[in-house]
């Protein structure tokens, strides 16, 4: 409990995690580039909503504007820095916080995509740790207000995964796991890279689809043609991950190999995969508010992470001679919408199907 924790990026995931840690008694400081968000937390606390009213928490973490980070030089060094920025902001955020780290400190990538190498390039591999919000849907929908749109403590699936880049189970990763378990379920894994690629597949299936179509998570699964595109995206990602030698975990609750077979027109596998996708809406596991982060970014006019999600899958596929045509087409559709050349529409996905 005496570790000094700084979260760089107090958006949906960073704010949800850091806010709960602060509420649970940890020494947490949130750093964020949105001035109104920081000021709202200072004035009224960080309101964290859940699927049920019982989950509501009003946390009161310490906060810093980006322009105030320099004052950390006068304070106790940071023991754990969580980077929870968009992938394209990873390097500068890590470089900014590096100078305030304690000698035994480490930096955690609590992000979508695979950013450990970017962080290690700045602080070294020995100070780099991975954390995955594997099943945590959340949205920063107003300054000082975060809404979780997926169920807490879902049965049979840990919400967070934490791991060392070398795969060994160390005291510090056990400690980090214990901290995060005060927020929600957390698995300490010896398979960080397999977990990372599996989560990349999940994001590759849903984020760009929401961004291009304008649909929520539930609505896009209800559309049969879009659902088939989602399955194709998943199958291509799984096959590339397998070819790269990753030990894949489940993909959004789906068996990875079954998902790939469904994408390859195995009728039995397709029926099972679609049934599970449709069941999510009726299981109280997903709010109607739920919208993948890239869909949220598109609504807000922000830059998307398409190059760091589907782009990585397509790029790694090209490197080993495995095409990812559905990902390539989705990238083009998302960029068309992002650049204002067309409005979001399901038609972009119908053209891919």
For each residue, the residues with C-beta under 8 A, 3 or more apart:
1: 25 26 27
2: 27
3: 26 27 79 80 175 179
4: 27 29 76 77 78 79 80 102
5: 18 21 26 27 28 29 78 79 80 81 82
6: 28 29 30 31 72 78 80 81 82 97 100
7: 10 14 15 17 18 28 29 30 31 81 82 84 110
8: 14 31 81 82 83 84 85 93 94 96 97
9: 14 31 32 82 83 84 85 86 89 93
10: 7 14 15 18 19 30 31 32 37 38 41 46 63 84
11: 14 15 32 84 140
12: 15 16 138 139 140 146 293 296
13: 16 17 84 110 111 133 136 138
14: 7 8 9 10 11 17 18 30 82 84 85 110
15: 7 10 11 12 18 19 30 32 46 48 84 140 146
16: 12 13 19 20 48 136 138 146 148 183
17: 7 13 14 20 21 82 84 110 133 160 180 183
18: 5 7 10 14 15 21 22 28 30 61 82 84
19: 10 15 16 22 23 28 30 46 48 57 59 61 146
20: 16 17 23 24 48 57 59 182 183
21: 5 17 18 24 26 28 61 179 180 182 183
22: 18 19 25 26 28 30 46 59 60 61 62
23: 19 20 48 57 58 59 60 61
24: 20 21 182 183
25: 1 22
26: 1 3 5 21 22 179 182
27: 1 2 3 4 5
28: 5 6 7 18 19 21 22 61 62
29: 4 5 6 7 61 62 63 64
30: 6 7 10 14 15 18 19 22 38 41 46 61 62 63 64
31: 6 7 8 9 10 63 64 65 66 69 97
32: 9 10 11 15 37 38 63 65 66
33: 65 66
34: 37 38 143
35: 38 39 65
36: 39 40 143
37: 10 32 34 40 41 140 143 144
38: 10 30 32 34 35 41 42 63 64 65
39: 35 36 42 43 143
40: 36 37 43 44 142 143 144 145
41: 10 30 37 38 44 45 46 60 61 63 143 144
42: 38 39 63
43: 39 40 144
44: 40 41 47 58 144
45: 41 58 59 60 144
46: 10 15 19 22 30 41 58 59 60 61 144 145 146
47: 44 56 57 58 144 145 146
48: 15 16 19 20 23 55 56 57 58 59 146 148
49: 55 56 145 146 147 148
50: 53 54 55 56 147 148 152
51: 55 148 149 150 151 152 284 287
52: 55 152
53: 50 56
54: 50
55: 48 49 50 51 52 148 152
56: 47 48 49 50 53
57: 19 20 23 47 48
58: 23 44 45 46 47 48
59: 19 20 22 23 45 46 48
60: 22 23 41 45 46
61: 18 19 21 22 23 28 29 30 41 46
62: 22 28 29 30
63: 10 29 30 31 32 38 41 42
64: 29 30 31 38 68 69 71 72
65: 31 32 33 35 38 68 69
66: 31 32 33 69 96
67:
68: 64 65 71
69: 31 64 65 66 72 96 97 100
70: 73
71: 64 68 74 75
72: 6 64 69 75 78 100
73: 70 99 100
74: 71
75: 71 72
76: 4
77: 4 100 101 102 103 105
78: 4 5 6 72 81 97 100 101 102 105
79: 3 4 5 102 104 105
80: 3 4 5 6 105 106 108 176
81: 5 6 7 8 78 94 97 101 105 106 107 108
82: 5 6 7 8 9 14 17 18 107 108 110 131
83: 8 9 90 93 94 97 107 108 109 110 111 115 119
84: 7 8 9 10 11 13 14 15 17 18 110 111
85: 8 9 14 89 90 93 111
86: 9 89 90 111 303 305
87: 90 111 112 113 115 118 305 308
88: 303 305 307 308
89: 9 85 86 92 93
90: 83 85 86 87 93 94 109 111 115 118 119
91: 94 95 118 121 122
92: 89 95 96
93: 8 9 83 85 89 90 96 97
94: 8 81 83 90 91 97 98 107 118 119 122 123
95: 91 92 98 122
96: 8 66 69 92 93 99
97: 6 8 31 69 78 81 83 93 94 100 101 107
98: 94 95 101 107 122 123
99: 73 96
100: 6 69 72 73 77 78 97
101: 77 78 81 97 98 105 107 123 127
102: 4 77 78 79 105
103: 77
104: 79
105: 77 78 79 80 81 101 102 127
106: 80 81 123 127 128 129 172
107: 81 82 83 94 97 98 101 119 123 127 128 129
108: 80 81 82 83 129 130 131 162 176
109: 83 90 115 116 119 128 129 130 131
110: 7 13 14 17 82 83 84 131 133
111: 13 83 84 85 86 87 90 115
112: 87 199 200 203 207 293 305 308 309
113: 87 200 203 305 308 309 312
114: 117 196 197 200 312
115: 83 87 90 109 111 118 119 308
116: 109 119 120 128 130 165 192 196
117: 114 120 121
118: 87 90 91 94 115 121 122
119: 83 90 94 107 109 115 116 122 123 128
120: 116 117 123 124 125 127 128 165
121: 91 117 118
122: 91 94 95 98 118 119
123: 94 98 101 106 107 119 120 127 128
124: 120 127 128
125: 120 128 165 166
126:
127: 101 105 106 107 120 123 124
128: 106 107 109 116 119 120 123 124 125 165
129: 106 107 108 109 162 163 164 165 172 173 176
130: 108 109 116 162 163 164 165 192 195 196
131: 82 108 109 110 160 161 162 176 180
132: 160 161 162 195 196 199
133: 13 17 110 136 159 160
134: 157 158 159 160 161 195 198 199 202
135: 150 154 157 158 159
136: 13 16 133 148 150 159 160 184
137: 148 149 150 217 286 287 290 292
138: 12 13 16 146 147 148 149 150
139: 12 146 147 149 289 291 296
140: 11 12 15 37 145 146
141: 145 146 147
142: 40 145
143: 34 36 37 39 40 41
144: 37 40 41 43 44 45 46 47
145: 40 46 47 49 140 141 142
146: 12 15 16 19 46 47 48 49 138 139 140 141
147: 49 50 138 139 141 289
148: 16 48 49 50 51 55 136 137 138 152
149: 51 137 138 139 217 286 287 289 290 291
150: 51 135 136 137 138 154 285 286 287 290
151: 51 154 284 285 286
152: 50 51 52 55 148 159 184
153: 159 184 185
154: 135 150 151 157 159 185 285
155:
156:
157: 134 135 154 185 250 253
158: 134 135 161 185 186 187
159: 133 134 135 136 152 153 154 184 185 186
160: 17 131 132 133 134 136 180 183 184 185 186 187
161: 131 132 134 158 186 187 189 192 195
162: 108 129 130 131 132 173 176 177 180 186 187 188 189
163: 129 130 167 173 188 189 190 191 192 195
164: 129 130 167 168 169 170 173 192
165: 116 120 125 128 129 130 192
166: 125
167: 163 164 190 191 192
168: 164 190
169: 164 173 174 188 190
170: 164 173 174
171: 174 175
172: 106 129 175 176
173: 129 162 163 164 169 170 176 177 188
174: 169 170 171 177 178 188
175: 3 171 172 178 179
176: 80 108 129 131 162 172 173 179 180 188
177: 162 173 174 180 181 186 187 188
178: 174 175 181 182
179: 3 21 26 175 176 182
180: 17 21 131 160 162 176 177 183 184 186
181: 177 178 184 185 186
182: 20 21 24 26 178 179
183: 16 17 20 21 24 160 180 186
184: 136 152 153 159 160 180 181
185: 153 154 157 158 159 160 181
186: 158 159 160 161 162 177 180 181 183
187: 158 160 161 162 177
188: 162 163 169 173 174 176 177
189: 161 162 163 192 195
190: 163 167 168 169
191: 163 167 194 195 247 249
192: 116 130 161 163 164 165 167 189 195 196
193: 196 197 246
194: 191 197 198 241 246 247 248 249
195: 130 132 134 161 163 189 191 192 198 199 249
196: 114 116 130 132 192 193 199 200
197: 114 193 194 200 201 237 241 244 246 248
198: 134 194 195 201 202 241 246 248 249 250 251 256
199: 112 132 134 195 196 202 203
200: 112 113 114 196 197 203 204 237 241 309 312 313
201: 197 198 204 205 233 234 237 238 241 248 251 256 313
202: 134 198 199 205 206 234 251 252
203: 112 113 199 200 206 207 292 294 309
204: 200 201 207 208 233 234 237 309 310 313 327
205: 201 202 209 230 231 233 234 237 251 252
206: 202 203 209 210 217 220 230 252 292
207: 112 203 204 210 211 292 293 294 295 304 305 306 309 310
208: 204 211 212 233 294 304 306 309 310 330 331 333 334
209: 205 206 212 213 215 220 226 229 230 233 292 330 349
210: 206 207 213 214 215 216 217 220 291 292 294 295 298
211: 207 208 292 294 295 297 298 304 306 334 337 338 344
212: 208 209 330 333 334 337 344 345 348 349
213: 209 210 220 226 344 345 346 348 349
214: 210 295 298 343 344 345 346
215: 209 210 219 220 223 226 295 346
216: 210 219 220 288 289 290 291 295
217: 137 149 206 210 220 221 286 290 291 292 295
218: 221 222 280 281 286 288 290
219: 215 216 222 223
220: 206 209 210 213 215 216 217 223 226 227 230 346 349
221: 217 218 226 227 230 277 278 280 281
222: 218 219 227 278 281
223: 215 219 220 226 227 346 349
224: 227 228
225: 228 229 349 350 353
226: 209 213 215 220 221 223 229 230 346 349 350 353
227: 220 221 222 223 224 230 231 274 277
228: 224 225 231 232 353
229: 209 225 226 232 233 326 330 349 352 353
230: 205 206 209 220 221 226 227 233 234 277
231: 205 227 228 234 235 259 262 263 270 273 274
232: 228 229 235 236 263 326
233: 201 204 205 208 209 229 230 236 237 310 326 327 330
234: 201 202 204 205 230 231 237 238 251 252 254 259 260 263
235: 231 232 238 239 259 260 261 262 263 264
236: 232 233 239 240 263 313 317 323 324 325 326 327
237: 197 200 201 204 205 233 234 240 241 251 313 324 327
238: 201 234 235 241 242 248 251 256 257 259 260 263
239: 235 236 242 243 260 322
240: 236 237 243 244 313 316 317 320 322 324
241: 194 197 198 200 201 237 238 244 246 248 256
242: 238 239 245 246 248 256 257 260
243: 239 240 320 322
244: 197 240 241 316 320
245: 242
246: 193 194 197 198 241 242
247: 191 194
248: 194 197 198 201 238 241 242 251 256
249: 191 194 195 198 256
250: 157 198 253 254 255 256
251: 198 201 202 205 234 237 238 248 254 255 256 259
252: 202 205 206 234
253: 157 250 276 280
254: 234 250 251 258 259 273 276
255: 250 251 258 259
256: 198 201 238 241 242 248 249 250 251 259 260
257: 238 242 260 261
258: 254 255 261 262 269 272 273
259: 231 234 235 238 251 254 255 256 262 263 269 273
260: 234 235 238 239 242 256 257 263 264
261: 235 257 258 264 266 269 270
262: 231 235 258 259 266 269 270 272 273 274
263: 231 232 234 235 236 238 259 260
264: 235 260 261
265: 270
266: 261 262 269 270
267: 270 271
268: 271 272
269: 258 259 261 262 266 272 273
270: 231 261 262 265 266 267 273 274
271: 267 268 274 275
272: 258 262 268 269 275 276
273: 231 254 258 259 262 269 270 276 277
274: 227 231 262 270 271 277 278
275: 271 272 278 279
276: 253 254 272 273 279 280
277: 221 227 230 273 274 280
278: 221 222 274 275 281 282
279: 275 276 282 283
280: 218 221 253 276 277 283 285 286
281: 218 221 222 278 286
282: 278 279
283: 279 280 286
284: 51 151
285: 150 151 154 280
286: 137 149 150 151 217 218 280 281 283 290
287: 51 137 149 150 290
288: 216 218
289: 139 147 149 216
290: 137 149 150 216 217 218 286 287
291: 139 149 210 216 217 295 296 299
292: 137 203 206 207 209 210 211 217 295 296
293: 12 112 207 296 297 305
294: 203 207 208 210 211 297 298 304 305 306 309 334
295: 207 210 211 214 215 216 217 291 292 298 299
296: 12 139 291 292 293 299 300
297: 211 293 294 300 302 303 304 305
298: 210 211 214 294 295 301 302 304 334 337 338 344
299: 291 295 296
300: 296 297
301: 298
302: 297 298
303: 86 88 297 338
304: 207 208 211 294 297 298 334 338
305: 86 87 88 112 113 207 293 294 297 308 309
306: 207 208 211 294 309 310 311 330 331 334 335 338
307: 88 310 311 312 331
308: 87 88 112 113 115 305 311 312
309: 112 113 200 203 204 207 208 294 305 306 312 313
310: 204 207 208 233 306 307 313 314 324 327 330 331 334
311: 306 307 308 314 315 327 331
312: 113 114 200 307 308 309 315 316
313: 200 201 204 236 237 240 309 310 316 317 324 327
314: 310 311 317 318 324 327 328 331
315: 311 312 318 319
316: 240 244 312 313 319 320
317: 236 240 313 314 320 322 323 324 327
318: 314 315 321 322 323 324
319: 315 316
320: 240 243 244 316 317
321: 318
322: 239 240 243 317 318
323: 236 317 318 328
324: 236 237 240 310 313 314 317 318 327 328
325: 236 328 329
326: 229 232 233 236 329 330 352
327: 204 233 236 237 310 311 313 314 317 324 330 331
328: 314 323 324 325 331 332
329: 325 326 332 333 351 352
330: 208 209 212 229 233 306 310 326 327 333 334 352
331: 208 306 307 310 311 314 327 328 334 335
332: 328 329 335 336
333: 208 212 329 330 336 337 348 349 351 352
334: 208 211 212 294 298 304 306 310 330 331 337 338
335: 306 331 332 338 339
336: 332 333 339 341 342 348
337: 211 212 298 333 334 340 341 342 343 344 348
338: 211 298 303 304 306 334 335
339: 335 336
340: 337
341: 336 337
342: 336 337 345 348
343: 214 337
344: 211 212 213 214 298 337 348
345: 212 213 214 342 348
346: 213 214 215 220 223 226 349 350
347: 350 351
348: 212 213 333 336 337 342 344 345 351 352
349: 209 212 213 220 223 225 226 229 333 346 352 353
350: 225 226 346 347 353
351: 329 333 347 348
352: 229 326 329 330 333 348 349
353: 225 226 228 229 349 350
